């Protein structure tokens, strides 16, 4: 259990699958996270991925999203990559930044990570602004990075954060 200023992060469990799938089904979340026709199965698959560490984000006693990370195992390129989604009803309260800071501090202190990456859609300006507030900086555009629900390829933005640049 990891405690931030306003959020608590805990390893997500099978009991969290319905609420996480419900949040991912919200059009504002689904637009960026997608996950196919069966979001319940998509969340279950994430929880079952041995290389992925998924935490439920709790605020005021309820699950409001998830944050996950995976590590690059090659010691010469070691870093952790993060992804996060929040219930749109709680956006704007700083909970995403609190969750990212809390997880990053844990990964620095417990695992010795010095660098983090995140790769939002280049069109997701709200997420990009939120990540910048935590200290992430743009590295470059990942051209035609992911296929959208419309079947076309869309750009992503690679951002990174060094442990020394973590704000707040």
N, C-alpha and C positions, 0 to 999 in steps of 0.2 A: 504494500500500500504506500503510495507516494502522495504527500500532501503539498499542495501549492497554497497560494494566498486564498483562493476562492474555490478551487477544485480539488478533488481527490481522484487519483488514478489508481486503478487496481486491475490486475489481470482479468480480461473479459472471460466469461464462462458461457456454457451452453444456455444458461438461464437468461443471459443478456441478448441472445440472438433475436427474439421477437422485437424488442424495442430498438435495437440497432438496425434491423431490417426496415422497421417502420420509419426511422429517421432517414435512412438511405432512400426510401421511396418518396420522400418529400421532393417535389419537383425542383426546388432550389438546390438540394443536395444531389439528387439523381442526375441533374444536368452535368455535374462535374465528376461524380463517382460512378455512375451507371451501375453495371453489375449483372446485366442480362435480365431475363424474364423472371427468374426466381431469386430474389434478393435474400431470402432466408437461407437458401443454399449457398449463395455467394458469401454471406457472413460466416456461415459454418465452415466453408472452405478456408477462409482467412484464419479462423481459429485453429483449424487443423494443420496449417502450414508450419512445419517445424522451424523454418527459417524466419518466420514473422512473429513478432511479439506485439500482441494486441492488448491495449488497456481500455477499459471503459472509463469515460470521463463522467464523474458525478459532481453535481452541484445541488446544494440544498436537498440532499437525500435522494436525488433521482438521476438516472443515467441521461445525459444530454448529448452524448456523442462518443467517439472513439479516437484514439491516437495510436499509431503503430510505428514500429521501427524494425529495420533489419540492418545487419552489419555486413560490410565488405570484408571477407575473411583474409584476403591477401594482406600480409603485414606491411607490405610496401605501399599499399593504397588504402589502408585502414580508414574507415569512416562509417558513420551511421546515416541511413536515409530515413526520413520521417514522412508520415502522411497523417492527416487529421480531417475529421468531419464533425460538424456540430449541428444540432437542431436549430433551424433558423429562428425559432422563438427566443433563443438565448444569445443570438449574435449581437455584437456591439457592446457587450458588457466586459470585454477583456478576458473571457474564459479561454478562448483559443490560445492567446498569448501566454496565459498562466499555465495552461496544459503543456505547451511547447517548452517553456522555461523549466517547468518542473521535471519533465522527462529529460531534457538536455542536461540539466544539473546532475540528475541520477546517472546518466550515461557517462558524464565526465568523471564523477566521483567514484562510481562503482566499476566501470569498464575502461576508464582511461581514454575515452574518445576525445579527440581534439578538433574534429571537423564533422559537420553535418550537412546533408543536402536535402532539398525539397524541390519538387518539380511540378508546380501548378500549371494549369493551362494558361497560355499567354494571355488569353482573353479574360481570365478570372482576376480582374483588377482588385476586387475586395480582398481576396486571399493574399495577393502579392503585397498590398499595403499592410495587412496584418503581419505577414512574415517579416517585412522590413522593420516594423516596430520592435520586433524581438532581436533584430540584428542581422537577419539574412540579407545578403547582397546578391544582385543579379550577376550571374556568370555569363550567360548567353542564351540565345534563343535556340531551342531544339526544333528545327524546321520539320514540319510534317511529322510530328512526334507521335500523335495518337489518332486513331480513327474515331470520329465522333458518331453519335447516334444517327446523324444524317448520312453516314457512309463516306464522308469526305475526311481527308487528313487535316489535322489542326496542329498549330504550333504549341510547344510547351516552353516554359521558362525555367532553366536550371538556376537555382539559387543555392548559395552555401553560407555557412555560418561557422566561424572559428570560435572555439571555446572562449577565447579572450574577448570576442565581440558580443557575447550574450548580454543583452540589456536587461535591466530590471532585476 
